[in-house]
Amino acid sequence: DGGITQSPKYLFRKEGQNVTLSCEQNLNHDAMYWYRQDPGQGLRLIYYSQIVNDFQKGDIAEGYSVSREKKESFPLTVTSAQKNPTAFYLCASKVFSGANQPQHFGDGTRLSIL
Amino acid sequence: AQKVTQAQTEISVVEKEDVTLDCVYETRDTTYYLFWYKQPPSGELVFLIRRNSFDEQNEISGRYSWNFQKSTSSFNFTITASQVVDSAVYFCALSEDVRGGGGNKLTFGTGTQLKVEL
């Protein structure tokens, strides 16, 4: 079945450690997005990519990095510079970058600090 | 800047009651798109509906209906005869038609937690 796969479902980070969250889609979508969700808050955009080998910062990009080497994959690295990484991270994609297209989401990764 | 407000943080209803979730938005653009998503306890956001700014026709899909009013910048969502399975967080979101490849980002409201009890 087509969809978006995020892994792992739960992730723990030690102080000073970088961790990478995986996002893979087999929907043949061009655009991909990473969001952060904190309790009682809406989703905030971290990074997005409209085509392979290109990506842009969202509203809260500091302390995060991404790559888009393949159309299907958009991994997110939470670096040690992100001092408050505990949150629920959601990856999304859509067929192209047009504003009228809905984004489709994965199941999310819950990141906590050890 | 665009903004979406969902003033209702949490709503509790008894099964079979009707419930309306409010969404108010702000944008300076004339062309924009509004979305509703459902987030069940599993965490995944499920797309429910999209509405274009130039189409004010209300829509009904089974027990769900949506009321879009440009005059009040609102896009409210009503669930008729609510069921326990409707319990979730519901998000309203706004996407502007940004020319020049601005990314067409979604701006989300803070969500409304709906609890439907027996």
gemmi code that builds the backbone of each chain (N, CA, C; Angstrom):
import gemmi

chains = {
    "A": [
        ("ASP", (0.832, -1.188, 0.000), (0.000, 0.000, 0.000), (0.874, 1.247, 0.000)),
        ("GLY", (0.417, 2.312, -0.694), (1.163, 3.552, -0.706), (1.002, 4.294, 0.593)),
        ("GLY", (2.074, 4.992, 0.992), (1.970, 5.754, 2.210), (3.288, 6.352, 2.618)),
        ("ILE", (3.290, 6.918, 3.809), (4.473, 7.545, 4.369), (4.882, 6.761, 5.606)),
        ("THR", (6.136, 6.367, 5.652), (6.645, 5.579, 6.769), (7.668, 6.382, 7.542)),
        ("GLN", (7.404, 6.547, 8.817), (8.352, 7.217, 9.698), (8.933, 6.193, 10.667)),
        ("SER", (10.229, 6.306, 10.896), (10.850, 5.421, 11.880), (11.998, 6.134, 12.565)),
        ("PRO", (12.284, 5.759, 13.811), (11.494, 4.838, 14.624), (10.247, 5.515, 15.171)),
        ("LYS", (9.414, 4.778, 15.835), (8.206, 5.338, 16.433), (8.557, 6.109, 17.701)),
        ("TYR", (9.526, 5.584, 18.453), (10.018, 6.243, 19.663), (11.540, 6.339, 19.582)),
        ("LEU", (12.081, 7.460, 20.049), (13.513, 7.690, 19.973), (13.954, 8.456, 21.209)),
        ("PHE", (15.113, 8.052, 21.739), (15.638, 8.719, 22.915), (17.000, 9.299, 22.574)),
        ("ARG", (17.225, 10.503, 23.034), (18.485, 11.184, 22.722), (19.228, 11.517, 24.003)),
        ("LYS", (20.522, 11.285, 23.965), (21.359, 11.682, 25.093), (21.847, 13.099, 24.860)),
        ("GLU", (22.287, 13.741, 25.918), (22.823, 15.094, 25.814), (24.003, 15.111, 24.845)),
        ("GLY", (24.019, 16.100, 23.951), (25.140, 16.237, 23.034), (25.119, 15.309, 21.836)),
        ("GLN", (24.054, 14.558, 21.704), (23.991, 13.560, 20.632), (23.128, 14.067, 19.481)),
        ("ASN", (23.529, 13.742, 18.261), (22.671, 13.976, 17.106), (21.851, 12.715, 16.840)),
        ("VAL", (20.615, 12.886, 16.461), (19.794, 11.728, 16.097), (19.087, 12.027, 14.775)),
        ("THR", (18.829, 10.971, 14.018), (18.189, 11.145, 12.713), (16.868, 10.396, 12.666)),
        ("LEU", (15.836, 11.111, 12.223), (14.507, 10.553, 12.053), (14.305, 10.257, 10.565)),
        ("SER", (13.770, 9.093, 10.311), (13.597, 8.670, 8.917), (12.185, 8.962, 8.428)),
        ("CYS", (12.073, 9.355, 7.177), (10.780, 9.538, 6.515), (10.902, 9.044, 5.075)),
        ("GLU", (10.096, 8.048, 4.743), (10.103, 7.470, 3.400), (8.669, 7.462, 2.869)),
        ("GLN", (8.525, 7.836, 1.584), (7.193, 7.792, 0.977), (7.261, 7.090, -0.381)),
        ("ASN", (6.222, 6.317, -0.665), (6.138, 5.635, -1.954), (4.924, 6.107, -2.744)),
        ("LEU", (4.565, 7.377, -2.518), (3.412, 7.972, -3.182), (3.811, 8.727, -4.438)),
        ("ASN", (5.098, 8.765, -4.729), (5.639, 9.527, -5.860), (5.369, 11.027, -5.707)),
        ("HIS", (5.338, 11.494, -4.471), (5.101, 12.903, -4.206), (6.393, 13.701, -4.360)),
        ("ASP", (6.244, 14.931, -4.867), (7.416, 15.778, -5.058), (7.809, 16.520, -3.782)),
        ("ALA", (6.810, 17.032, -3.074), (7.088, 17.894, -1.922), (7.022, 17.093, -0.629)),
        ("MET", (7.950, 17.394, 0.291), (7.967, 16.745, 1.591), (8.217, 17.781, 2.674)),
        ("TYR", (7.711, 17.489, 3.887), (7.714, 18.462, 4.977), (8.032, 17.765, 6.305)),
        ("TRP", (8.651, 18.527, 7.207), (8.819, 18.085, 8.591), (8.173, 19.109, 9.519)),
        ("TYR", (7.368, 18.575, 10.458), (6.710, 19.409, 11.457), (7.084, 18.931, 12.853)),
        ("ARG", (7.013, 19.870, 13.765), (7.164, 19.553, 15.184), (5.844, 19.869, 15.882)),
        ("GLN", (5.392, 18.960, 16.752), (4.166, 19.179, 17.508), (4.471, 19.080, 18.994)),
        ("ASP", (4.153, 20.146, 19.731), (4.277, 20.165, 21.183), (2.883, 20.139, 21.793)),
        ("PRO", (2.752, 19.626, 23.015), (1.428, 19.509, 23.640), (0.680, 20.838, 23.632)),
        ("GLY", (-0.576, 20.804, 23.212), (-1.408, 21.995, 23.227), (-1.084, 23.000, 22.140)),
        ("GLN", (-0.191, 22.629, 21.245), (0.172, 23.543, 20.170), (-0.121, 22.903, 18.832)),
        ("GLY", (-0.237, 23.742, 17.847), (-0.394, 23.232, 16.490), (0.928, 22.738, 15.963)),
        ("LEU", (0.911, 22.344, 14.709), (2.134, 21.878, 14.070), (2.950, 23.072, 13.591)),
        ("ARG", (4.257, 23.008, 13.827), (5.147, 24.069, 13.357), (6.129, 23.482, 12.347)),
        ("LEU", (6.323, 24.209, 11.265), (7.129, 23.719, 10.154), (8.616, 23.887, 10.437)),
        ("ILE", (9.366, 22.789, 10.256), (10.804, 22.808, 10.494), (11.554, 23.046, 9.177)),
        ("TYR", (11.351, 22.151, 8.224), (11.959, 22.235, 6.898), (10.977, 21.681, 5.879)),
        ("TYR", (11.157, 22.090, 4.629), (10.394, 21.493, 3.556), (11.239, 21.422, 2.293)),
        ("SER", (10.819, 20.528, 1.411), (11.552, 20.309, 0.163), (10.542, 20.135, -0.967)),
        ("GLN", (10.744, 20.873, -2.037), (9.817, 20.787, -3.165), (10.332, 19.866, -4.263)),
        ("ILE", (11.652, 19.715, -4.334), (12.255, 18.829, -5.329), (13.523, 18.215, -4.737)),
        ("VAL", (14.014, 17.192, -5.393), (15.240, 16.528, -4.946), (16.396, 17.527, -4.964)),
        ("ASN", (17.266, 17.387, -3.959), (18.461, 18.219, -3.809), (18.166, 19.686, -3.534)),
        ("ASP", (16.967, 19.955, -3.050), (16.614, 21.334, -2.688), (15.704, 21.309, -1.471)),
        ("PHE", (15.941, 22.208, -0.514), (15.073, 22.302, 0.650), (15.174, 23.711, 1.225)),
        ("GLN", (14.158, 24.096, 1.979), (14.094, 25.427, 2.563), (13.779, 25.337, 4.047)),
        ("LYS", (14.243, 26.326, 4.798), (13.936, 26.394, 6.222), (12.481, 26.781, 6.426)),
        ("GLY", (11.906, 26.189, 7.449), (10.584, 26.583, 7.873), (10.679, 27.610, 8.985)),
        ("ASP", (9.699, 27.577, 9.870), (9.620, 28.587, 10.924), (10.541, 28.321, 12.116)),
        ("ILE", (10.937, 27.055, 12.308), (11.738, 26.723, 13.495), (12.902, 25.800, 13.111)),
        ("ALA", (13.709, 26.189, 12.141), (14.756, 25.320, 11.600), (15.998, 25.223, 12.475)),
        ("GLU", (16.190, 26.141, 13.400), (17.417, 26.139, 14.186), (17.567, 24.865, 14.998)),
        ("GLY", (18.747, 24.233, 14.878), (19.009, 23.006, 15.609), (18.617, 21.748, 14.848)),
        ("TYR", (18.165, 21.915, 13.627), (17.758, 20.791, 12.771), (18.489, 20.868, 11.429)),
        ("SER", (18.629, 19.715, 10.778), (19.148, 19.697, 9.415), (18.434, 18.590, 8.638)),
        ("VAL", (18.396, 18.731, 7.318), (17.729, 17.752, 6.459), (18.569, 17.519, 5.213)),
        ("SER", (18.189, 16.499, 4.469), (18.748, 16.248, 3.150), (17.636, 15.685, 2.274)),
        ("ARG", (17.785, 15.855, 0.962), (16.804, 15.291, 0.030), (17.562, 14.767, -1.186)),
        ("GLU", (18.206, 13.638, -0.988), (19.009, 13.030, -2.053), (18.163, 12.160, -2.968)),
        ("LYS", (17.050, 11.684, -2.471), (16.132, 10.866, -3.261), (14.726, 11.409, -3.100)),
        ("LYS", (13.940, 11.219, -4.109), (12.565, 11.715, -4.074), (11.786, 11.086, -2.933)),
        ("GLU", (12.087, 9.818, -2.643), (11.302, 9.080, -1.671), (11.668, 9.382, -0.221)),
        ("SER", (12.823, 10.008, 0.010), (13.356, 10.076, 1.357), (13.673, 11.504, 1.784)),
        ("PHE", (13.349, 11.819, 3.033), (13.580, 13.178, 3.557), (13.924, 13.059, 5.047)),
        ("PRO", (15.124, 12.612, 5.373), (15.483, 12.422, 6.785), (15.736, 13.748, 7.503)),
        ("LEU", (15.399, 13.755, 8.772), (15.585, 14.927, 9.631), (16.589, 14.591, 10.723)),
        ("THR", (17.620, 15.407, 10.869), (18.587, 15.234, 11.952), (18.336, 16.300, 13.010)),
        ("VAL", (18.170, 15.837, 14.233), (18.039, 16.732, 15.366), (19.422, 16.842, 15.981)),
        ("THR", (20.039, 17.995, 15.880), (21.415, 18.145, 16.326), (21.484, 18.507, 17.812)),
        ("SER", (22.686, 18.467, 18.340), (22.881, 18.808, 19.753), (22.598, 20.291, 19.997)),
        ("ALA", (22.543, 21.074, 18.938), (22.233, 22.502, 19.089), (20.758, 22.745, 19.414)),
        ("GLN", (19.923, 21.742, 19.214), (18.504, 21.862, 19.554), (18.371, 21.524, 21.032)),
        ("LYS", (18.185, 22.549, 21.839), (18.224, 22.370, 23.291), (16.948, 21.809, 23.882)),
        ("ASN", (15.875, 21.843, 23.152), (14.609, 21.324, 23.654), (13.976, 20.423, 22.595)),
        ("PRO", (14.553, 19.261, 22.373), (14.107, 18.427, 21.256), (12.893, 17.555, 21.563)),
        ("THR", (12.498, 17.474, 22.812), (11.400, 16.587, 23.180), (10.110, 17.058, 22.527)),
        ("ALA", (9.565, 16.252, 21.645), (8.362, 16.624, 20.889), (7.949, 15.438, 20.034)),
        ("PHE", (6.827, 15.627, 19.367), (6.314, 14.648, 18.403), (6.608, 15.211, 17.014)),
        ("TYR", (7.291, 14.417, 16.183), (7.718, 14.898, 14.869), (6.918, 14.187, 13.784)),
        ("LEU", (6.365, 14.987, 12.899), (5.532, 14.457, 11.829), (6.119, 14.824, 10.473)),
        ("CYS", (6.156, 13.856, 9.604), (6.606, 14.047, 8.229), (5.374, 14.028, 7.324)),
        ("ALA", (5.395, 14.838, 6.280), (4.264, 14.902, 5.362), (4.776, 15.019, 3.935)),
        ("SER", (3.912, 14.691, 3.002), (4.256, 14.870, 1.593), (3.003, 15.237, 0.820)),
        ("LYS", (3.204, 15.808, -0.360), (2.082, 16.035, -1.253), (2.560, 15.971, -2.692)),
        ("VAL", (1.565, 15.836, -3.593), (1.876, 15.428, -4.953), (2.761, 16.455, -5.656)),
        ("PHE", (2.526, 17.745, -5.439), (3.444, 18.789, -5.897), (3.220, 19.987, -4.994)),
        ("SER", (3.954, 21.020, -5.212), (3.989, 22.088, -4.223), (2.820, 23.053, -4.309)),
        ("GLY", (1.845, 22.770, -5.141), (0.699, 23.651, -5.248), (-0.038, 23.811, -3.942)),
        ("ALA", (-0.520, 25.033, -3.686), (-1.147, 25.327, -2.407), (-2.456, 24.586, -2.205)),
        ("ASN", (-3.083, 24.133, -3.256), (-4.389, 23.509, -3.119), (-4.314, 22.015, -2.838)),
        ("GLN", (-3.134, 21.466, -2.833), (-2.996, 20.024, -2.605), (-2.886, 19.718, -1.113)),
        ("PRO", (-3.637, 18.740, -0.622), (-3.520, 18.391, 0.795), (-2.217, 17.666, 1.065)),
        ("GLN", (-1.688, 17.845, 2.248), (-0.521, 17.090, 2.670), (-0.996, 15.801, 3.323)),
        ("HIS", (-0.215, 14.758, 3.116), (-0.494, 13.456, 3.721), (0.607, 13.161, 4.722)),
        ("PHE", (0.215, 12.638, 5.881), (1.136, 12.526, 6.998), (1.492, 11.081, 7.333)),
        ("GLY", (2.680, 10.938, 7.925), (3.086, 9.672, 8.503), (2.566, 9.542, 9.924)),
        ("ASP", (2.957, 8.460, 10.594), (2.471, 8.179, 11.949), (3.247, 8.913, 13.028)),
        ("GLY", (4.368, 9.528, 12.669), (5.100, 10.331, 13.627), (6.176, 9.574, 14.389)),
        ("THR", (7.138, 10.349, 14.915), (8.188, 9.844, 15.801), (8.164, 10.679, 17.059)),
        ("ARG", (8.140, 9.986, 18.214), (8.151, 10.698, 19.489), (9.576, 10.686, 20.023)),
        ("LEU", (10.161, 11.867, 20.165), (11.543, 12.011, 20.603), (11.587, 12.515, 22.033)),
        ("SER", (12.397, 11.856, 22.855), (12.559, 12.266, 24.251), (14.039, 12.329, 24.601)),
        ("ILE", (14.337, 13.099, 25.622), (15.719, 13.202, 26.102), (15.914, 12.238, 27.261)),
        ("LEU", (17.055, 11.515, 27.243), (17.361, 10.607, 28.346), (17.918, 11.392, 29.529)),
    ],
    "B": [
        ("ALA", (0.821, 38.407, 7.840), (1.083, 36.981, 8.021), (-0.239, 36.245, 8.244)),
        ("GLN", (-0.266, 35.005, 7.819), (-1.486, 34.243, 7.977), (-1.561, 33.638, 9.374)),
        ("LYS", (-2.783, 33.449, 9.826), (-3.003, 32.950, 11.177), (-4.290, 32.159, 11.207)),
        ("VAL", (-4.306, 31.087, 12.007), (-5.502, 30.272, 12.196), (-5.774, 30.162, 13.686)),
        ("THR", (-6.999, 30.444, 14.078), (-7.369, 30.403, 15.487), (-8.463, 29.371, 15.730)),
        ("GLN", (-8.173, 28.451, 16.620), (-9.172, 27.489, 17.092), (-9.324, 27.754, 18.581)),
        ("ALA", (-10.321, 28.523, 18.921), (-10.455, 29.004, 20.295), (-10.852, 27.904, 21.266)),
        ("GLN", (-11.500, 26.864, 20.778), (-11.939, 25.773, 21.641), (-10.779, 24.796, 21.848)),
        ("THR", (-10.244, 24.753, 23.047), (-9.145, 23.844, 23.325), (-9.645, 22.410, 23.466)),
        ("GLU", (-10.749, 22.259, 24.190), (-11.280, 20.919, 24.429), (-12.811, 20.975, 24.502)),
        ("ILE", (-13.437, 20.000, 23.873), (-14.896, 19.888, 23.914), (-15.262, 18.464, 24.320)),
        ("SER", (-16.176, 18.333, 25.256), (-16.680, 17.015, 25.652), (-18.169, 16.946, 25.360)),
        ("VAL", (-18.584, 15.892, 24.700), (-20.001, 15.687, 24.400), (-20.365, 14.246, 24.699)),
        ("VAL", (-21.645, 14.020, 24.784), (-22.159, 12.673, 24.952), (-22.512, 12.131, 23.568)),
        ("GLU", (-22.294, 10.867, 23.379), (-22.555, 10.256, 22.078), (-23.948, 10.626, 21.569)),
        ("LYS", (-24.015, 10.867, 20.280), (-25.218, 11.234, 19.531), (-25.522, 12.722, 19.578)),
        ("GLU", (-24.774, 13.471, 20.353), (-24.927, 14.925, 20.314), (-24.253, 15.464, 19.054)),
        ("ASP", (-24.744, 16.602, 18.581), (-24.072, 17.320, 17.499), (-23.020, 18.246, 18.116)),
        ("VAL", (-21.925, 18.441, 17.388), (-20.874, 19.303, 17.915), (-20.264, 20.092, 16.768)),
        ("THR", (-19.965, 21.371, 17.028), (-19.348, 22.231, 16.020), (-17.993, 22.701, 16.509)),
        ("LEU", (-17.001, 22.527, 15.663), (-15.646, 22.985, 15.949), (-15.396, 24.258, 15.157)),
        ("ASP", (-14.945, 25.288, 15.844), (-14.782, 26.598, 15.205), (-13.370, 26.797, 14.666)),
        ("CYS", (-13.299, 27.530, 13.559), (-12.008, 27.877, 12.972), (-12.128, 29.270, 12.361)),
        ("VAL", (-11.265, 30.162, 12.791), (-11.221, 31.521, 12.248), (-9.828, 31.750, 11.689)),
        ("TYR", (-9.746, 32.348, 10.529), (-8.444, 32.514, 9.891), (-8.207, 33.969, 9.516)),
        ("GLU", (-6.942, 34.286, 9.302), (-6.543, 35.612, 8.849), (-5.582, 35.456, 7.692)),
        ("THR", (-5.831, 36.183, 6.613), (-4.921, 36.186, 5.487), (-5.147, 37.440, 4.665)),
        ("ARG", (-4.106, 37.902, 4.019), (-4.238, 39.072, 3.160), (-4.381, 38.664, 1.697)),
        ("ASP", (-4.247, 37.379, 1.446), (-4.329, 36.904, 0.079), (-5.785, 36.733, -0.344)),
        ("THR", (-6.037, 36.842, -1.630), (-7.393, 36.636, -2.131), (-7.627, 35.181, -2.538)),
        ("THR", (-6.543, 34.476, -2.810), (-6.640, 33.057, -3.154), (-5.960, 32.242, -2.062)),
        ("TYR", (-6.713, 31.375, -1.450), (-6.156, 30.556, -0.372), (-7.006, 29.297, -0.239)),
        ("TYR", (-6.497, 28.382, 0.587), (-7.163, 27.086, 0.738), (-7.213, 26.734, 2.215)),
        ("LEU", (-8.314, 26.175, 2.606), (-8.517, 25.786, 3.997), (-8.675, 24.276, 4.091)),
        ("PHE", (-8.135, 23.714, 5.152), (-8.158, 22.270, 5.334), (-8.592, 21.935, 6.754)),
        ("TRP", (-9.189, 20.768, 6.906), (-9.410, 20.175, 8.216), (-8.725, 18.819, 8.247)),
        ("TYR", (-8.034, 18.564, 9.381), (-7.391, 17.286, 9.608), (-7.853, 16.720, 10.948)),
        ("LYS", (-7.877, 15.403, 11.026), (-8.200, 14.692, 12.270), (-6.948, 13.971, 12.751)),
        ("GLN", (-6.632, 14.098, 14.042), (-5.500, 13.383, 14.612), (-6.008, 12.448, 15.710)),
        ("PRO", (-6.184, 11.164, 15.408), (-6.603, 10.202, 16.436), (-5.441, 9.938, 17.384)),
        ("PRO", (-5.682, 9.186, 18.446), (-4.617, 8.909, 19.425), (-3.367, 8.273, 18.814)),
        ("SER", (-3.495, 7.616, 17.703), (-2.331, 6.993, 17.055), (-1.328, 8.035, 16.559)),
        ("GLY", (-1.769, 9.263, 16.350), (-0.842, 10.338, 16.011), (-0.859, 10.821, 14.577)),
        ("GLU", (-1.246, 9.956, 13.651), (-1.224, 10.364, 12.247), (-2.312, 11.398, 11.967)),
        ("LEU", (-2.017, 12.403, 11.171), (-3.039, 13.361, 10.762), (-3.748, 12.840, 9.525)),
        ("VAL", (-5.062, 12.834, 9.592), (-5.870, 12.328, 8.491), (-6.577, 13.504, 7.821)),
        ("PHE", (-6.371, 13.651, 6.528), (-6.991, 14.738, 5.779), (-8.493, 14.494, 5.677)),
        ("LEU", (-9.292, 15.536, 5.978), (-10.745, 15.418, 5.916), (-11.337, 16.175, 4.736)),
        ("ILE", (-10.941, 17.451, 4.579), (-11.556, 18.259, 3.548), (-10.670, 19.445, 3.172)),
        ("ARG", (-10.815, 19.905, 1.932), (-10.187, 21.122, 1.449), (-11.267, 22.045, 0.895)),
        ("ARG", (-11.121, 23.329, 1.129), (-12.046, 24.315, 0.590), (-11.249, 25.443, -0.046)),
        ("ASN", (-11.624, 25.833, -1.272), (-10.977, 26.955, -1.960), (-11.633, 28.267, -1.551)),
        ("SER", (-10.868, 29.325, -1.566), (-11.383, 30.621, -1.128), (-12.478, 31.154, -2.045)),
        ("PHE", (-12.513, 30.700, -3.271), (-13.503, 31.207, -4.213), (-14.738, 30.310, -4.301)),
        ("ASP", (-14.835, 29.345, -3.417), (-15.971, 28.431, -3.421), (-16.581, 28.403, -2.029)),
        ("GLU", (-17.673, 29.144, -1.846), (-18.269, 29.225, -0.518), (-19.384, 28.221, -0.311)),
        ("GLN", (-19.518, 27.294, -1.205), (-20.561, 26.290, -1.051), (-20.244, 25.390, 0.132)),
        ("ASN", (-21.216, 25.192, 0.991), (-21.023, 24.303, 2.120), (-21.001, 22.856, 1.643)),
        ("GLU", (-20.418, 22.013, 2.444), (-20.261, 20.621, 2.016), (-20.681, 19.678, 3.132)),
        ("ILE", (-21.290, 18.579, 2.717), (-21.713, 17.545, 3.665), (-21.148, 16.218, 3.190)),
        ("SER", (-20.590, 15.478, 4.136), (-20.085, 14.149, 3.830), (-20.488, 13.240, 4.978)),
        ("GLY", (-21.548, 12.532, 4.794), (-22.042, 11.663, 5.859), (-22.448, 12.460, 7.081)),
        ("ARG", (-21.816, 12.186, 8.224), (-22.150, 12.914, 9.457), (-21.359, 14.227, 9.574)),
        ("TYR", (-20.453, 14.467, 8.650), (-19.611, 15.654, 8.688), (-20.172, 16.735, 7.762)),
        ("SER", (-20.087, 17.977, 8.213), (-20.438, 19.101, 7.341), (-19.529, 20.272, 7.671)),
        ("TRP", (-19.345, 21.113, 6.648), (-18.453, 22.245, 6.812), (-19.154, 23.506, 6.336)),
        ("ASN", (-18.995, 24.577, 7.099), (-19.625, 25.865, 6.813), (-18.519, 26.895, 6.613)),
        ("PHE", (-18.348, 27.337, 5.369), (-17.303, 28.296, 5.024), (-17.956, 29.654, 4.805)),
        ("GLN", (-17.542, 30.666, 5.556), (-18.091, 32.007, 5.416), (-16.950, 33.010, 5.305)),
        ("LYS", (-16.735, 33.539, 4.113), (-15.658, 34.510, 3.911), (-15.928, 35.802, 4.664)),
        ("SER", (-17.186, 36.166, 4.814), (-17.516, 37.442, 5.462), (-17.035, 37.477, 6.908)),
        ("THR", (-16.987, 36.313, 7.546), (-16.523, 36.247, 8.935), (-15.195, 35.494, 9.053)),
        ("SER", (-14.582, 35.163, 7.914), (-13.308, 34.426, 7.890), (-13.379, 33.190, 8.772)),
        ("SER", (-14.420, 32.413, 8.566), (-14.588, 31.213, 9.380), (-14.817, 29.989, 8.512)),
        ("PHE", (-14.378, 28.869, 9.034), (-14.528, 27.592, 8.331), (-14.820, 26.545, 9.397)),
        ("ASN", (-16.078, 26.482, 9.815), (-16.462, 25.636, 10.941), (-16.846, 24.232, 10.504)),
        ("PHE", (-16.653, 23.298, 11.414), (-16.815, 21.872, 11.129), (-17.830, 21.302, 12.124)),
        ("THR", (-18.864, 20.687, 11.599), (-19.906, 20.112, 12.452), (-19.973, 18.611, 12.279)),
        ("ILE", (-20.005, 17.914, 13.406), (-20.215, 16.466, 13.400), (-21.615, 16.224, 13.949)),
        ("THR", (-22.428, 15.579, 13.176), (-23.803, 15.272, 13.577), (-23.851, 13.884, 14.193)),
        ("ALA", (-24.614, 13.748, 15.258), (-24.754, 12.444, 15.925), (-23.385, 11.843, 16.224)),
        ("SER", (-22.623, 12.534, 17.041), (-21.238, 12.145, 17.306), (-21.143, 10.721, 17.847)),
        ("GLN", (-19.985, 10.108, 17.564), (-19.718, 8.752, 18.034), (-18.383, 8.737, 18.766)),
        ("VAL", (-18.183, 7.711, 19.575), (-16.937, 7.598, 20.345), (-15.729, 7.611, 19.417)),
        ("VAL", (-15.869, 7.033, 18.233), (-14.740, 6.984, 17.291), (-14.358, 8.362, 16.754)),
        ("ASP", (-15.210, 9.352, 16.993), (-14.885, 10.716, 16.565), (-13.910, 11.394, 17.530)),
        ("SER", (-13.666, 10.779, 18.670), (-12.748, 11.352, 19.651), (-11.357, 11.469, 19.044)),
        ("ALA", (-10.847, 12.706, 19.013), (-9.562, 12.990, 18.368), (-9.262, 14.466, 18.555)),
        ("VAL", (-8.094, 14.870, 18.083), (-7.785, 16.296, 17.982), (-8.027, 16.699, 16.529)),
        ("TYR", (-8.712, 17.792, 16.350), (-9.023, 18.268, 15.003), (-8.302, 19.581, 14.744)),
        ("PHE", (-7.621, 19.626, 13.603), (-6.857, 20.810, 13.228), (-7.444, 21.452, 11.989)),
        ("CYS", (-7.509, 22.773, 12.036), (-7.838, 23.581, 10.873), (-6.520, 24.166, 10.356)),
        ("ALA", (-6.371, 24.272, 9.041), (-5.120, 24.770, 8.474), (-5.387, 25.632, 7.256)),
        ("LEU", (-4.474, 26.546, 6.986), (-4.612, 27.519, 5.900), (-3.382, 27.459, 5.011)),
        ("SER", (-3.590, 27.457, 3.709), (-2.490, 27.491, 2.755), (-2.730, 28.624, 1.777)),
        ("GLU", (-1.749, 29.473, 1.635), (-1.870, 30.585, 0.705), (-1.238, 30.225, -0.623)),
        ("ASP", (-1.771, 30.795, -1.687), (-1.254, 30.539, -3.027), (-0.127, 31.522, -3.288)),
        ("VAL", (1.067, 31.165, -2.798), (2.200, 32.077, -2.871), (2.867, 31.953, -4.226)),
        ("ARG", (2.932, 33.037, -4.970), (3.602, 33.002, -6.259), (5.105, 33.002, -6.061)),
        ("GLY", (5.800, 32.456, -7.025), (7.252, 32.447, -6.940), (7.793, 31.318, -6.096)),
        ("GLY", (6.995, 30.328, -5.841), (7.499, 29.148, -5.137), (7.783, 29.371, -3.674)),
        ("GLY", (6.919, 30.060, -2.995), (7.131, 30.325, -1.574), (6.951, 29.109, -0.701)),
        ("GLY", (6.728, 27.982, -1.303), (6.659, 26.759, -0.508), (5.249, 26.319, -0.210)),
        ("ASN", (4.285, 27.218, -0.381), (2.902, 26.844, -0.146), (2.745, 26.139, 1.181)),
        ("LYS", (3.188, 26.787, 2.208), (3.189, 26.188, 3.531), (1.803, 26.204, 4.151)),
        ("LEU", (1.588, 25.227, 5.010), (0.359, 25.166, 5.790), (0.575, 25.853, 7.129)),
        ("THR", (-0.383, 26.687, 7.514), (-0.400, 27.254, 8.862), (-1.516, 26.572, 9.622)),
        ("PHE", (-1.178, 25.956, 10.748), (-2.147, 25.190, 11.531), (-2.664, 25.996, 12.714)),
        ("GLY", (-3.911, 25.736, 13.079), (-4.410, 26.192, 14.357), (-3.862, 25.291, 15.458)),
        ("THR", (-4.174, 25.605, 16.696), (-3.652, 24.835, 17.827), (-4.450, 23.573, 18.101)),
        ("GLY", (-5.535, 23.379, 17.371), (-6.287, 22.142, 17.492), (-7.361, 22.181, 18.568)),
        ("THR", (-8.388, 21.380, 18.358), (-9.461, 21.199, 19.337), (-9.546, 19.723, 19.684)),
        ("GLN", (-9.394, 19.419, 20.970), (-9.522, 18.036, 21.442), (-11.002, 17.729, 21.641)),
        ("LEU", (-11.530, 16.802, 20.887), (-12.928, 16.383, 21.020), (-12.995, 15.048, 21.750)),
        ("LYS", (-13.772, 15.022, 22.826), (-13.995, 13.779, 23.564), (-15.470, 13.437, 23.498)),
        ("VAL", (-15.757, 12.279, 22.958), (-17.130, 11.804, 22.859), (-17.287, 10.639, 23.818)),
        ("GLU", (-18.192, 10.798, 24.770), (-18.364, 9.778, 25.798), (-19.706, 9.077, 25.649)),
        ("LEU", (-19.750, 7.865, 26.162), (-20.993, 7.088, 26.086), (-22.038, 7.625, 27.049)),
    ],
}
model = gemmi.Model(1)
for chain_id, residues in chains.items():
    chain = gemmi.Chain(chain_id)
    for i, (resn, *xyz) in enumerate(residues, 1):
        res = gemmi.Residue()
        res.name, res.seqid = resn, gemmi.SeqId(i, " ")
        for name, pos in zip(("N", "CA", "C"), xyz):
            atom = gemmi.Atom()
            atom.name, atom.element = name, gemmi.Element(name[0])
            atom.pos, atom.b_iso = gemmi.Position(*pos), 0.0
            res.add_atom(atom)
        chain.add_residue(res)
    model.add_chain(chain)
structure = gemmi.Structure()
structure.add_model(model)
structure.setup_entities()
